[in-house]
Amino acid sequence: MTQDASSEVGAGPAESVRSLELFFDLVFVFTITQIATVLVDHPDLGGLTRSALLLTITWWMYGGYAWLTNALDLDRTGPRLLLLLGTAGFFVMSQAVPRAVGPGPWAVVFGAAYLVVVLVHFFGFKHTSGRRGILRIGPFNLASALVVLAAGFVPAEQRAWVWALACAMEWVTPYLSGLGGFTVGVGHFVERHGLAVIIVLGESITEVGAAASHLDDLTTVLVGSLLALAASAAMWWLYFDREEEASSALLERLPAAERPRAALWSFGYAYLFLIFGIAVSAVGMQQAIDAFRHPLHGLPAVLLPLGVALYLAGMSAFHRVLSGDWPVRRLVTAAAVLAAGIPALRLAGGGTALAVTTALLVGLVAWERRPRVPGLRSPGA
């Protein structure tokens, strides 16, 4: 893989996440929260599809910025201002997202802000060790950003098809451009994505708590909120107990030339399902608390188990890319959550579904708990 001289500004990958990156991540997570409101406002298949497309578009450039800050020297004023400009772009995107699915100018605003985010990403790499790589991948990113912008000029009923085209372009970009010229600083890369998971989980449970606080029934508020918190805590445990540490060691073991592709598949493609699962499960928890004592029907009866299953499936794929084996326990639990959670919501109500889902997640945590042994084999295999 091509690398520039280490004497260049920002040529050495960052060793740990900087505070400015955390500030950036908070804005990014707000964008995810706003994408989730699309599903809240439109709890049907169309809303689920549009939120998935918007998250895919947004996640693509979050990953791009994780690669950028991995190489960027944030001790200097210029790179800091550049990252803040990208942060502003994400913030404008977050403001536009809830209304971008309907008529009006907001889809154009979303596309224009996304174009700014892509341009900042491109110029940010120009003075790092990844400049040769960005000269290959940058034009493809720009092309997909222009498609996102063009979607704003399409009638709202057909807009999802244009967004889908942009998503497809982004997913195939690495195969058309290659990943040569980029380096992966393992410690920084793993920590950065782990912090994103923590913030998304935290923001999700905050949204659930805020929704529950508007209800009057004491049992619903307390029991429902605590069950949602326990489920989110179990989701946190499943990733951070061993998976994060194991992924860092496994990625470190790979030859430097192989790390970019492994990082793309694990922290890019697989992580998208993991993050989307958190967002969908958060909306599902809100729906379950709202319908704590009575059954749900239609898509709202699917969101909670679907979100948890997506999270487990994404984490399983993440594990598979880095370790070479599938975590069977997690896949079995994902299937069990779907098999038990959907009937519970349809027949008994949100409270029962929350209890069943939480019990299955906590059971998986207990199933995976065993004395640590030497080696890198992570849980669930």
Buried (B, 14 or more C-beta within 10 A) or exposed (E): BBBBEEEBBBBBBBEEBBEBBEEBBEBBBBBBBBBBBBBBEBBEEBBBBBBBBBBBBBBBBBBBBBBBBBBBBBEEEEBBEBBBBBBBBBBBBBBBBBBBBEEEEBBBBBBBBBBBBBBBBBBBBEBBBBBBBBBBBBBBBBBBBBBBBBBBEBEBEEBBEBBBBBBEBBBEBBEEBBBBBBBBBBBBBBBBBBBBBBBBBEBBBEBBBEBBEEBEEEEBBEBBBEBBBBBBBBBBBBBBBBBBBBBBBBBEEBEEEBBBBBBBBBBBBBBBBBBBBBBBBBBBBBBBBBBBEEBBEEBBBBBBBBBBBBBBBBBBBBBBBBBEEBBEBBBBBBEBBBEBBBBBBBEBBBBBBBBBBBBBBBBBBEBBEEEEEEEBEBBBB
